[in-house]
């Protein structure tokens, strides 16, 4: 019985360690724009969008206002449904709904996946402030 408990504890420890290691994976750089912008050493919001969609346009206005107010202390990488070269990025990030935002920290690691849909100015500001 004791061996079983020790075995279960070791398995759980390995699972937790694996999840912790996978918590901040490197951000995929599936497009030339992502390679250039994520490698710039600043926080980056990867914005998956349909440029003709109303929610995506509304989200873009919020991001532009935030970028203006923050004096561009973060980058924005646009990944569009209209650009065939961007399709690989949708798969690499697992994006299925739009608009979708992903925050990449200054080291190129995924820091936060926002839920699909429009994110408020305040939500974006708080998340950016909490990321290195």
N, CA, C and O atoms as CSV, one atom per row, in Angstrom:
chain,resi,resn,atom,element,x,y,z
A,1,UNK,N,N,0.820,-1.189,0.000
A,1,UNK,CA,C,0.000,0.000,0.000
A,1,UNK,C,C,0.868,1.259,0.000
A,1,UNK,O,O,0.576,2.235,-0.690
A,2,UNK,N,N,1.933,1.211,0.784
A,2,UNK,CA,C,2.824,2.365,0.877
A,2,UNK,C,C,3.503,2.632,-0.459
A,2,UNK,O,O,3.672,3.789,-0.844
A,3,UNK,N,N,3.892,1.587,-1.164
A,3,UNK,CA,C,4.528,1.741,-2.475
A,3,UNK,C,C,3.567,2.401,-3.466
A,3,UNK,O,O,3.970,3.243,-4.268
A,4,UNK,N,N,2.320,2.017,-3.400
A,4,UNK,CA,C,1.313,2.599,-4.287
A,4,UNK,C,C,1.180,4.088,-4.018
A,4,UNK,O,O,1.118,4.882,-4.957
A,5,UNK,N,N,1.137,4.475,-2.762
A,5,UNK,CA,C,1.036,5.893,-2.411
A,5,UNK,C,C,2.258,6.677,-2.879
A,5,UNK,O,O,2.124,7.789,-3.389
A,6,UNK,N,N,3.431,6.111,-2.709
A,6,UNK,CA,C,4.658,6.770,-3.161
A,6,UNK,C,C,4.642,6.899,-4.681
A,6,UNK,O,O,5.016,7.940,-5.223
A,7,UNK,N,N,4.214,5.853,-5.361
A,7,UNK,CA,C,4.136,5.884,-6.824
A,7,UNK,C,C,3.159,6.958,-7.293
A,7,UNK,O,O,3.470,7.728,-8.202
A,8,UNK,N,N,1.981,7.012,-6.676
A,8,UNK,CA,C,0.969,8.011,-7.040
A,8,UNK,C,C,1.515,9.423,-6.785
A,8,UNK,O,O,1.315,10.321,-7.602
A,9,UNK,N,N,2.188,9.615,-5.679
A,9,UNK,CA,C,2.761,10.924,-5.361
A,9,UNK,C,C,3.818,11.324,-6.393
A,9,UNK,O,O,3.864,12.484,-6.803
A,10,UNK,N,N,4.652,10.399,-6.811
A,10,UNK,CA,C,5.670,10.692,-7.820
A,10,UNK,C,C,5.032,11.037,-9.163
A,10,UNK,O,O,5.472,11.968,-9.838
A,11,UNK,N,N,4.012,10.303,-9.546
A,11,UNK,CA,C,3.316,10.575,-10.807
A,11,UNK,C,C,2.696,11.970,-10.767
A,11,UNK,O,O,2.804,12.731,-11.728
A,12,UNK,N,N,2.049,12.299,-9.653
A,12,UNK,CA,C,1.439,13.623,-9.524
A,12,UNK,C,C,2.498,14.718,-9.577
A,12,UNK,O,O,2.276,15.762,-10.191
A,13,UNK,N,N,3.624,14.495,-8.952
A,13,UNK,CA,C,4.713,15.473,-8.981
A,13,UNK,C,C,5.212,15.684,-10.404
A,13,UNK,O,O,5.460,16.819,-10.810
A,14,UNK,N,N,5.359,14.615,-11.157
A,14,UNK,CA,C,5.802,14.732,-12.543
A,14,UNK,C,C,4.774,15.463,-13.404
A,14,UNK,O,O,5.147,16.259,-14.266
A,15,UNK,N,N,3.510,15.207,-13.185
A,15,UNK,CA,C,2.453,15.880,-13.944
A,15,UNK,C,C,2.461,17.371,-13.646
A,15,UNK,O,O,2.387,18.186,-14.565
A,16,UNK,N,N,2.550,17.737,-12.372
A,16,UNK,CA,C,2.582,19.150,-11.990
A,16,UNK,C,C,3.817,19.835,-12.564
A,16,UNK,O,O,3.723,20.959,-13.055
A,17,UNK,N,N,4.960,19.182,-12.511
A,17,UNK,CA,C,6.178,19.766,-13.068
A,17,UNK,C,C,6.055,19.961,-14.569
A,17,UNK,O,O,6.521,20.967,-15.104
A,18,UNK,N,N,5.435,19.015,-15.249
A,18,UNK,CA,C,5.239,19.143,-16.693
A,18,UNK,C,C,4.306,20.280,-17.037
A,18,UNK,O,O,4.545,21.009,-17.999
A,19,UNK,N,N,3.241,20.443,-16.262
A,19,UNK,CA,C,2.317,21.549,-16.502
A,19,UNK,C,C,2.984,22.887,-16.241
A,19,UNK,O,O,2.751,23.847,-16.975
A,20,UNK,N,N,3.805,22.965,-15.211
A,20,UNK,CA,C,4.504,24.219,-14.918
A,20,UNK,C,C,5.478,24.574,-16.038
A,20,UNK,O,O,5.615,25.744,-16.398
A,21,UNK,N,N,6.147,23.577,-16.581
A,21,UNK,CA,C,7.088,23.840,-17.675
A,21,UNK,C,C,6.361,24.276,-18.935
A,21,UNK,O,O,6.892,25.065,-19.716
A,22,UNK,N,N,5.151,23.770,-19.140
A,22,UNK,CA,C,4.389,24.114,-20.335
A,22,UNK,C,C,3.562,25.380,-20.150
A,22,UNK,O,O,2.895,25.817,-21.088
A,23,UNK,N,N,3.589,25.979,-18.961
A,23,UNK,CA,C,2.751,27.138,-18.679
A,23,UNK,C,C,3.121,28.336,-19.545
A,23,UNK,O,O,2.232,29.093,-19.936
A,24,UNK,N,N,4.357,28.530,-19.848
A,24,UNK,CA,C,4.792,29.659,-20.661
A,24,UNK,C,C,5.618,29.175,-21.854
A,24,UNK,O,O,6.839,29.331,-21.877
A,25,UNK,N,N,4.945,28.589,-22.837
A,25,UNK,CA,C,5.689,28.124,-24.011
A,25,UNK,C,C,6.138,29.300,-24.875
A,25,UNK,O,O,5.616,30.408,-24.759
A,26,UNK,N,N,7.103,29.042,-25.732
A,26,UNK,CA,C,7.519,30.055,-26.693
A,26,UNK,C,C,6.357,30.357,-27.623
A,26,UNK,O,O,5.592,29.470,-28.000
A,27,UNK,N,N,6.243,31.619,-27.982
A,27,UNK,CA,C,5.184,32.028,-28.907
A,27,UNK,C,C,5.560,31.589,-30.315
A,27,UNK,O,O,6.665,31.883,-30.771
A,28,UNK,N,N,4.670,30.894,-31.012
A,28,UNK,CA,C,4.953,30.518,-32.395
A,28,UNK,C,C,5.151,31.758,-33.263
A,28,UNK,O,O,4.431,32.748,-33.125
A,29,UNK,N,N,6.110,31.693,-34.136
A,29,UNK,CA,C,6.403,32.807,-35.047
A,29,UNK,C,C,6.147,32.333,-36.468
A,29,UNK,O,O,7.065,32.184,-37.275
A,30,UNK,N,N,4.867,32.102,-36.749
A,30,UNK,CA,C,4.444,31.448,-37.979
A,30,UNK,C,C,4.463,32.332,-39.208
A,30,UNK,O,O,4.412,31.821,-40.326
A,31,UNK,N,N,4.533,33.638,-39.037
A,31,UNK,CA,C,4.511,34.556,-40.172
A,31,UNK,C,C,5.726,35.470,-40.089
A,31,UNK,O,O,6.307,35.624,-39.016
A,32,UNK,N,N,6.116,36.073,-41.199
A,32,UNK,CA,C,7.246,37.019,-41.154
A,32,UNK,C,C,6.991,38.172,-40.181
A,32,UNK,O,O,7.906,38.628,-39.495
A,33,UNK,N,N,5.732,38.644,-40.127
A,33,UNK,CA,C,5.423,39.742,-39.205
A,33,UNK,C,C,5.609,39.303,-37.754
A,33,UNK,O,O,6.160,40.050,-36.945
A,34,UNK,N,N,5.155,38.104,-37.425
A,34,UNK,CA,C,5.331,37.613,-36.058
A,34,UNK,C,C,6.804,37.442,-35.719
A,34,UNK,O,O,7.218,37.771,-34.608
A,35,UNK,N,N,7.595,36.938,-36.645
A,35,UNK,CA,C,9.033,36.787,-36.413
A,35,UNK,C,C,9.672,38.130,-36.099
A,35,UNK,O,O,10.483,38.237,-35.180
A,36,UNK,N,N,9.311,39.145,-36.855
A,36,UNK,CA,C,9.911,40.469,-36.687
A,36,UNK,C,C,9.414,41.146,-35.408
A,36,UNK,O,O,10.218,41.670,-34.636
A,37,UNK,N,N,8.121,41.141,-35.180
A,37,UNK,CA,C,7.559,41.906,-34.065
A,37,UNK,C,C,7.826,41.246,-32.719
A,37,UNK,O,O,8.173,41.934,-31.760
A,38,UNK,N,N,7.674,39.933,-32.626
A,38,UNK,CA,C,7.900,39.252,-31.351
A,38,UNK,C,C,9.372,39.303,-30.968
A,38,UNK,O,O,9.694,39.309,-29.780
A,39,UNK,N,N,10.250,39.340,-31.924
A,39,UNK,CA,C,11.683,39.395,-31.643
A,39,UNK,C,C,12.167,40.796,-31.282
A,39,UNK,O,O,13.359,40.986,-31.042
A,40,UNK,N,N,11.281,41.767,-31.237
A,40,UNK,CA,C,11.679,43.152,-30.979
A,40,UNK,C,C,11.993,43.419,-29.516
A,40,UNK,O,O,12.493,44.500,-29.201
A,41,UNK,N,N,11.724,42.483,-28.602
A,41,UNK,CA,C,12.071,42.662,-27.200
A,41,UNK,C,C,11.054,43.439,-26.389
A,41,UNK,O,O,11.342,43.826,-25.257
A,42,UNK,N,N,9.871,43.679,-26.935
A,42,UNK,CA,C,8.798,44.344,-26.213
A,42,UNK,C,C,7.630,43.383,-26.075
A,42,UNK,O,O,7.538,42.389,-26.795
A,43,UNK,N,N,6.741,43.690,-25.142
A,43,UNK,CA,C,5.509,42.912,-25.049
A,43,UNK,C,C,4.766,43.063,-26.366
A,43,UNK,O,O,4.817,44.115,-27.003
A,44,UNK,N,N,4.081,42.013,-26.765
A,44,UNK,CA,C,3.355,42.018,-28.035
A,44,UNK,C,C,1.957,41.447,-27.840
A,44,UNK,O,O,1.777,40.394,-27.227
A,45,UNK,N,N,0.976,42.160,-28.371
A,45,UNK,CA,C,-0.367,41.614,-28.450
A,45,UNK,C,C,-0.516,41.046,-29.852
A,45,UNK,O,O,-0.434,41.777,-30.839
A,46,UNK,N,N,-0.734,39.745,-29.935
A,46,UNK,CA,C,-0.997,39.104,-31.216
A,46,UNK,C,C,-2.512,39.147,-31.391
A,46,UNK,O,O,-3.260,38.558,-30.610
A,47,UNK,N,N,-2.948,39.852,-32.429
A,47,UNK,CA,C,-4.369,40.123,-32.648
A,47,UNK,C,C,-4.844,39.341,-33.860
A,47,UNK,O,O,-4.507,39.674,-34.996
A,48,UNK,N,N,-5.633,38.297,-33.612
A,48,UNK,CA,C,-6.217,37.489,-34.675
A,48,UNK,C,C,-7.559,38.110,-35.029
A,48,UNK,O,O,-8.427,38.267,-34.170
A,49,UNK,N,N,-7.723,38.465,-36.310
A,49,UNK,CA,C,-8.903,39.218,-36.681
A,49,UNK,C,C,-9.380,38.955,-38.090
A,49,UNK,O,O,-8.646,38.459,-38.945
A,50,UNK,N,N,-10.637,39.305,-38.300
A,50,UNK,CA,C,-11.214,39.433,-39.626
A,50,UNK,C,C,-11.396,40.941,-39.803
A,50,UNK,O,O,-12.264,41.528,-39.156
A,51,UNK,N,N,-10.605,41.580,-40.659
A,51,UNK,CA,C,-10.655,43.044,-40.749
A,51,UNK,C,C,-12.010,43.596,-41.180
A,51,UNK,O,O,-12.263,44.791,-41.031
A,52,UNK,N,N,-12.874,42.755,-41.704
A,52,UNK,CA,C,-14.189,43.227,-42.124
A,52,UNK,C,C,-15.252,43.012,-41.053
A,52,UNK,O,O,-16.390,43.451,-41.221
A,53,UNK,N,N,-14.904,42.348,-39.963
A,53,UNK,CA,C,-15.873,42.054,-38.914
A,53,UNK,C,C,-16.021,43.208,-37.937
A,53,UNK,O,O,-15.033,43.830,-37.545
A,54,UNK,N,N,-17.245,43.490,-37.548
A,54,UNK,CA,C,-17.522,44.567,-36.609
A,54,UNK,C,C,-16.834,44.394,-35.261
A,54,UNK,O,O,-16.224,45.348,-34.779
A,55,UNK,N,N,-16.903,43.209,-34.622
A,55,UNK,CA,C,-16.217,43.039,-33.339
A,55,UNK,C,C,-14.698,43.231,-33.453
A,55,UNK,O,O,-14.071,43.774,-32.544
A,56,UNK,N,N,-14.119,42.792,-34.554
A,56,UNK,CA,C,-12.671,42.947,-34.741
A,56,UNK,C,C,-12.303,44.420,-34.922
A,56,UNK,O,O,-11.277,44.872,-34.412
A,57,UNK,N,N,-13.125,45.155,-35.635
A,57,UNK,CA,C,-12.867,46.599,-35.796
A,57,UNK,C,C,-12.994,47.312,-34.446
A,57,UNK,O,O,-12.194,48.192,-34.130
A,58,UNK,N,N,-13.997,46.931,-33.654
A,58,UNK,CA,C,-14.162,47.538,-32.333
A,58,UNK,C,C,-12.963,47.221,-31.438
A,58,UNK,O,O,-12.477,48.092,-30.716
A,59,UNK,N,N,-12.487,45.974,-31.486
A,59,UNK,CA,C,-11.320,45.598,-30.685
A,59,UNK,C,C,-10.092,46.375,-31.126
A,59,UNK,O,O,-9.279,46.780,-30.295
A,60,UNK,N,N,-9.950,46.586,-32.426
A,60,UNK,CA,C,-8.810,47.329,-32.936
A,60,UNK,C,C,-8.822,48.768,-32.429
A,60,UNK,O,O,-7.767,49.314,-32.108
A,61,UNK,N,N,-9.980,49.381,-32.353
A,61,UNK,CA,C,-10.072,50.749,-31.822
A,61,UNK,C,C,-9.593,50.801,-30.373
A,61,UNK,O,O,-8.885,51.728,-29.982
A,62,UNK,N,N,-9.979,49.810,-29.586
A,62,UNK,CA,C,-9.548,49.754,-28.183
A,62,UNK,C,C,-8.036,49.594,-28.104
A,62,UNK,O,O,-7.380,50.263,-27.305
A,63,UNK,N,N,-7.481,48.715,-28.925
A,63,UNK,CA,C,-6.027,48.491,-28.910
A,63,UNK,C,C,-5.290,49.751,-29.353
A,63,UNK,O,O,-4.274,50.112,-28.758
A,64,UNK,N,N,-5.787,50.421,-30.385
A,64,UNK,CA,C,-5.136,51.642,-30.864
A,64,UNK,C,C,-5.149,52.725,-29.791
A,64,UNK,O,O,-4.153,53.427,-29.614
A,65,UNK,N,N,-6.262,52.871,-29.072
A,65,UNK,CA,C,-6.344,53.860,-27.995
A,65,UNK,C,C,-5.365,53.510,-26.884
A,65,UNK,O,O,-4.675,54.385,-26.361
A,66,UNK,N,N,-5.302,52.235,-26.523
A,66,UNK,CA,C,-4.372,51.797,-25.485
A,66,UNK,C,C,-2.933,52.045,-25.904
A,66,UNK,O,O,-2.119,52.494,-25.098
A,67,UNK,N,N,-2.616,51.758,-27.154
A,67,UNK,CA,C,-1.256,51.970,-27.644
A,67,UNK,C,C,-0.902,53.451,-27.637
A,67,UNK,O,O,0.225,53.820,-27.304
A,68,UNK,N,N,-1.844,54.289,-27.998
A,68,UNK,CA,C,-1.613,55.743,-27.978
A,68,UNK,C,C,-1.409,56.233,-26.542
A,68,UNK,O,O,-0.491,57.006,-26.271
A,69,UNK,N,N,-2.265,55.781,-25.627
A,69,UNK,CA,C,-2.164,56.200,-24.228
A,69,UNK,C,C,-0.901,55.678,-23.562
A,69,UNK,O,O,-0.345,56.338,-22.684
A,70,UNK,N,N,-0.451,54.519,-23.965
A,70,UNK,CA,C,0.744,53.901,-23.370
A,70,UNK,C,C,2.023,54.286,-24.116
A,70,UNK,O,O,3.090,53.731,-23.854
A,71,UNK,N,N,1.915,55.211,-25.017
A,71,UNK,CA,C,3.064,55.687,-25.799
A,71,UNK,C,C,3.796,54.527,-26.474
A,71,UNK,O,O,5.025,54.486,-26.523
A,72,UNK,N,N,3.007,53.593,-26.990
A,72,UNK,CA,C,3.515,52.462,-27.781
A,72,UNK,C,C,4.567,51.646,-27.024
A,72,UNK,O,O,5.585,51.262,-27.601
A,73,UNK,N,N,4.325,51.376,-25.725
A,73,UNK,CA,C,5.285,50.565,-24.979
A,73,UNK,C,C,5.059,49.066,-25.177
A,73,UNK,O,O,5.633,48.243,-24.465
A,74,UNK,N,N,4.217,48.722,-26.152
A,74,UNK,CA,C,4.024,47.336,-26.552
A,74,UNK,C,C,3.753,47.314,-28.057
A,74,UNK,O,O,3.347,48.316,-28.647
A,75,UNK,N,N,3.985,46.163,-28.654
A,75,UNK,CA,C,3.749,45.995,-30.090
A,75,UNK,C,C,2.420,45.294,-30.326
A,75,UNK,O,O,1.887,44.622,-29.442
A,76,UNK,N,N,1.900,45.463,-31.524
A,76,UNK,CA,C,0.706,44.729,-31.946
A,76,UNK,C,C,1.053,44.010,-33.245
A,76,UNK,O,O,1.519,44.626,-34.204
A,77,UNK,N,N,0.822,42.715,-33.263
A,77,UNK,CA,C,1.019,41.919,-34.481
A,77,UNK,C,C,-0.359,41.477,-34.958
A,77,UNK,O,O,-1.088,40.789,-34.244
A,78,UNK,N,N,-0.698,41.877,-36.162
A,78,UNK,CA,C,-2.008,41.544,-36.728
A,78,UNK,C,C,-1.917,40.261,-37.534
A,78,UNK,O,O,-1.052,40.126,-38.399
A,79,UNK,N,N,-2.801,39.326,-37.253
A,79,UNK,CA,C,-2.892,38.070,-37.992
A,79,UNK,C,C,-4.307,38.033,-38.561
A,79,UNK,O,O,-5.284,37.919,-37.820
A,80,UNK,N,N,-4.402,38.130,-39.886
A,80,UNK,CA,C,-5.682,38.355,-40.546
A,80,UNK,C,C,-6.197,37.123,-41.278
A,80,UNK,O,O,-5.435,36.350,-41.858
A,81,UNK,N,N,-7.518,36.968,-41.230
A,81,UNK,CA,C,-8.156,35.908,-42.000
A,81,UNK,C,C,-8.061,36.184,-43.493
A,81,UNK,O,O,-8.200,35.266,-44.302
A,82,UNK,N,N,-7.829,37.423,-43.863
A,82,UNK,CA,C,-7.782,37.818,-45.273
A,82,UNK,C,C,-6.413,37.555,-45.911
A,82,UNK,O,O,-6.278,37.626,-47.132
A,83,UNK,N,N,-5.411,37.256,-45.102
A,83,UNK,CA,C,-4.059,37.031,-45.604
A,83,UNK,C,C,-3.764,35.527,-45.598
A,83,UNK,O,O,-3.619,34.938,-44.527
A,84,UNK,N,N,-3.674,34.901,-46.768
A,84,UNK,CA,C,-3.410,33.453,-46.807
A,84,UNK,C,C,-2.118,33.043,-46.100
A,84,UNK,O,O,-2.025,31.925,-45.594
A,85,UNK,N,N,-1.132,33.922,-46.058
A,85,UNK,CA,C,0.134,33.599,-45.398
A,85,UNK,C,C,-0.018,33.510,-43.879
A,85,UNK,O,O,0.840,32.940,-43.206
A,86,UNK,N,N,-1.097,34.064,-43.338
A,86,UNK,CA,C,-1.315,34.058,-41.892
A,86,UNK,C,C,-2.034,32.805,-41.394
A,86,UNK,O,O,-2.129,32.594,-40.185
A,87,UNK,N,N,-2.533,31.982,-42.292
A,87,UNK,CA,C,-3.362,30.849,-41.881
A,87,UNK,C,C,-2.639,29.898,-40.930
A,87,UNK,O,O,-3.262,29.359,-40.015
A,88,UNK,N,N,-1.364,29.685,-41.122
A,88,UNK,CA,C,-0.603,28.776,-40.261
A,88,UNK,C,C,-0.626,29.248,-38.805
A,88,UNK,O,O,-0.681,28.432,-37.886
A,89,UNK,N,N,-0.583,30.553,-38.602
A,89,UNK,CA,C,-0.587,31.091,-37.237
A,89,UNK,C,C,-1.888,30.758,-36.514
A,89,UNK,O,O,-1.867,30.499,-35.310
A,90,UNK,N,N,-3.019,30.758,-37.220
A,90,UNK,CA,C,-4.283,30.401,-36.594
A,90,UNK,C,C,-4.212,28.990,-36.015
A,90,UNK,O,O,-4.696,28.744,-34.911
A,91,UNK,N,N,-3.608,28.066,-36.759
A,91,UNK,CA,C,-3.458,26.687,-36.286
A,91,UNK,C,C,-2.451,26.598,-35.143
A,91,UNK,O,O,-2.687,25.905,-34.154
A,92,UNK,N,N,-1.330,27.299,-35.281
A,92,UNK,CA,C,-0.283,27.222,-34.260
A,92,UNK,C,C,-0.752,27.740,-32.902
A,92,UNK,O,O,-0.346,27.217,-31.864
A,93,UNK,N,N,-1.593,28.752,-32.905
A,93,UNK,CA,C,-2.109,29.320,-31.658
A,93,UNK,C,C,-3.436,28.700,-31.234
A,93,UNK,O,O,-3.920,28.984,-30.139
A,94,UNK,N,N,-4.026,27.870,-32.067
A,94,UNK,CA,C,-5.286,27.223,-31.732
A,94,UNK,C,C,-6.481,28.160,-31.756
A,94,UNK,O,O,-7.439,27.966,-31.009
A,95,UNK,N,N,-6.431,29.173,-32.610
A,95,UNK,CA,C,-7.506,30.158,-32.672
A,95,UNK,C,C,-8.661,29.611,-33.497
A,95,UNK,O,O,-8.472,29.155,-34.625
A,96,UNK,N,N,-9.867,29.661,-32.920
A,96,UNK,CA,C,-11.065,29.180,-33.604
A,96,UNK,C,C,-12.164,30.241,-33.650
A,96,UNK,O,O,-13.100,30.129,-34.441
A,97,UNK,N,N,-12.052,31.277,-32.799
A,97,UNK,CA,C,-13.060,32.328,-32.730
A,97,UNK,C,C,-12.375,33.694,-32.796
A,97,UNK,O,O,-11.223,33.850,-32.391
A,98,UNK,N,N,-13.099,34.663,-33.308
A,98,UNK,CA,C,-12.548,36.013,-33.470
A,98,UNK,C,C,-13.446,37.033,-32.785
A,98,UNK,O,O,-14.646,36.797,-32.641
A,99,UNK,N,N,-12.890,38.155,-32.364
A,99,UNK,CA,C,-11.468,38.456,-32.270
A,99,UNK,C,C,-10.813,37.647,-31.152
A,99,UNK,O,O,-11.460,37.269,-30.176
A,100,UNK,N,N,-9.537,37.397,-31.317
A,100,UNK,CA,C,-8.759,36.645,-30.333
A,100,UNK,C,C,-7.447,37.377,-30.096
A,100,UNK,O,O,-6.764,37.762,-31.045
A,101,UNK,N,N,-7.100,37.568,-28.838
A,101,UNK,CA,C,-5.849,38.236,-28.472
A,101,UNK,C,C,-4.985,37.287,-27.658
A,101,UNK,O,O,-5.477,36.526,-26.825
A,102,UNK,N,N,-3.679,37.351,-27.920
A,102,UNK,CA,C,-2.698,36.594,-27.158
A,102,UNK,C,C,-1.594,37.569,-26.775
A,102,UNK,O,O,-1.073,38.287,-27.628
A,103,UNK,N,N,-1.236,37.597,-25.498
A,103,UNK,CA,C,-0.162,38.473,-25.040
A,103,UNK,C,C,1.133,37.679,-24.955
A,103,UNK,O,O,1.196,36.631,-24.311
A,104,UNK,N,N,2.153,38.189,-25.608
A,104,UNK,CA,C,3.483,37.580,-25.589
A,104,UNK,C,C,4.393,38.520,-24.803
A,104,UNK,O,O,4.425,39.721,-25.072
A,105,UNK,N,N,5.128,37.982,-23.837
A,105,UNK,CA,C,5.991,38.835,-23.025
A,105,UNK,C,C,7.244,39.243,-23.788
A,105,UNK,O,O,7.445,38.831,-24.931
A,106,UNK,N,N,8.073,40.045,-23.161
A,106,UNK,CA,C,9.254,40.593,-23.835
A,106,UNK,C,C,10.310,39.533,-24.137
A,106,UNK,O,O,11.233,39.790,-24.910
A,107,UNK,N,N,10.191,38.344,-23.539
A,107,UNK,CA,C,11.130,37.254,-23.821
A,107,UNK,C,C,10.640,36.323,-24.928
A,107,UNK,O,O,11.316,35.356,-25.277
A,108,UNK,N,N,9.448,36.623,-25.485
A,108,UNK,CA,C,8.906,35.794,-26.551
A,108,UNK,C,C,8.101,34.608,-26.060
A,108,UNK,O,O,7.848,33.676,-26.824
A,109,UNK,N,N,7.694,34.625,-24.799
A,109,UNK,CA,C,6.894,33.547,-24.217
A,109,UNK,C,C,5.434,33.977,-24.170
A,109,UNK,O,O,5.133,35.152,-23.959
A,110,UNK,N,N,4.536,33.029,-24.365
A,110,UNK,CA,C,3.112,33.337,-24.254
A,110,UNK,C,C,2.809,33.616,-22.789
A,110,UNK,O,O,3.023,32.769,-21.922
A,111,UNK,N,N,2.304,34.822,-22.526
A,111,UNK,CA,C,2.003,35.228,-21.161
A,111,UNK,C,C,0.529,35.075,-20.822
A,111,UNK,O,O,0.180,34.776,-19.680
A,112,UNK,N,N,-0.349,35.282,-21.823
A,112,UNK,CA,C,-1.781,35.246,-21.526
A,112,UNK,C,C,-2.585,35.034,-22.800
A,112,UNK,O,O,-2.361,35.699,-23.811
A,113,UNK,N,N,-3.527,34.096,-22.736
A,113,UNK,CA,C,-4.536,33.927,-23.782
A,113,UNK,C,C,-5.798,34.596,-23.270
A,113,UNK,O,O,-6.342,34.194,-22.242
A,114,UNK,N,N,-6.263,35.601,-23.968
A,114,UNK,CA,C,-7.529,36.226,-23.607
A,114,UNK,C,C,-8.662,35.353,-24.145
A,114,UNK,O,O,-8.484,34.673,-25.156
A,115,UNK,N,N,-9.811,35.361,-23.493
A,115,UNK,CA,C,-10.932,34.612,-24.067
A,115,UNK,C,C,-11.375,35.259,-25.377
A,115,UNK,O,O,-11.208,36.467,-25.544
A,116,UNK,N,N,-11.929,34.496,-26.298
A,116,UNK,CA,C,-12.389,35.087,-27.560
A,116,UNK,C,C,-13.428,36.175,-27.294
A,116,UNK,O,O,-14.197,36.101,-26.336
A,117,UNK,N,N,-13.431,37.169,-28.150
A,117,UNK,CA,C,-14.375,38.272,-28.013
A,117,UNK,C,C,-13.652,39.570,-27.730
A,117,UNK,O,O,-12.425,39.613,-27.631
A,118,UNK,N,N,-14.432,40.627,-27.602
A,118,UNK,CA,C,-13.864,41.958,-27.384
A,118,UNK,C,C,-13.394,42.085,-25.937
A,118,UNK,O,O,-14.143,41.811,-24.999
A,119,UNK,N,N,-12.145,42.505,-25.773
A,119,UNK,CA,C,-11.569,42.750,-24.459
A,119,UNK,C,C,-11.598,44.252,-24.187
A,119,UNK,O,O,-11.292,45.053,-25.070
A,120,UNK,N,N,-11.961,44.623,-22.983
A,120,UNK,CA,C,-12.069,46.040,-22.639
A,120,UNK,C,C,-10.684,46.673,-22.499
A,120,UNK,O,O,-9.673,45.992,-22.329
A,121,UNK,N,N,-10.684,47.972,-22.577
A,121,UNK,CA,C,-9.462,48.760,-22.376
A,121,UNK,C,C,-8.855,48.413,-21.018
A,121,UNK,O,O,-7.650,48.183,-20.910
A,122,UNK,N,N,-9.690,48.377,-19.990
A,122,UNK,CA,C,-9.215,48.127,-18.631
A,122,UNK,C,C,-8.603,46.732,-18.498
A,122,UNK,O,O,-7.560,46.567,-17.865
A,123,UNK,N,N,-9.250,45.733,-19.091
A,123,UNK,CA,C,-8.726,44.370,-19.034
A,123,UNK,C,C,-7.352,44.280,-19.682
A,123,UNK,O,O,-6.434,43.669,-19.137
A,124,UNK,N,N,-7.225,44.891,-20.841
A,124,UNK,CA,C,-5.932,44.880,-21.537
A,124,UNK,C,C,-4.871,45.622,-20.737
A,124,UNK,O,O,-3.740,45.149,-20.623
A,125,UNK,N,N,-5.219,46.774,-20.185
A,125,UNK,CA,C,-4.258,47.574,-19.423
A,125,UNK,C,C,-3.756,46.815,-18.195
A,125,UNK,O,O,-2.555,46.803,-17.923
A,126,UNK,N,N,-4.668,46.180,-17.452
A,126,UNK,CA,C,-4.276,45.436,-16.250
A,126,UNK,C,C,-3.378,44.258,-16.630
A,126,UNK,O,O,-2.378,44.001,-15.961
A,127,UNK,N,N,-3.723,43.558,-17.677
A,127,UNK,CA,C,-2.917,42.399,-18.090
A,127,UNK,C,C,-1.544,42.835,-18.573
A,127,UNK,O,O,-0.544,42.196,-18.244
A,128,UNK,N,N,-1.475,43.909,-19.346
A,128,UNK,CA,C,-0.179,44.423,-19.799
A,128,UNK,C,C,0.686,44.843,-18.615
A,128,UNK,O,O,1.888,44.579,-18.603
A,129,UNK,N,N,0.087,45.493,-17.621
A,129,UNK,CA,C,0.849,45.942,-16.456
A,129,UNK,C,C,1.379,44.767,-15.638
A,129,UNK,O,O,2.424,44.881,-14.996
A,130,UNK,N,N,0.675,43.653,-15.656
A,130,UNK,CA,C,1.097,42.498,-14.884
A,130,UNK,C,C,2.063,41.569,-15.595
A,130,UNK,O,O,2.421,40.521,-15.057
A,131,UNK,N,N,2.495,41.939,-16.807
A,131,UNK,CA,C,3.379,41.088,-17.601
A,131,UNK,C,C,4.735,41.756,-17.777
A,131,UNK,O,O,4.820,42.968,-17.976
A,132,UNK,N,N,5.790,40.957,-17.702
A,132,UNK,CA,C,7.145,41.498,-17.878
A,132,UNK,C,C,7.442,41.769,-19.325
A,132,UNK,O,O,8.537,42.226,-19.655
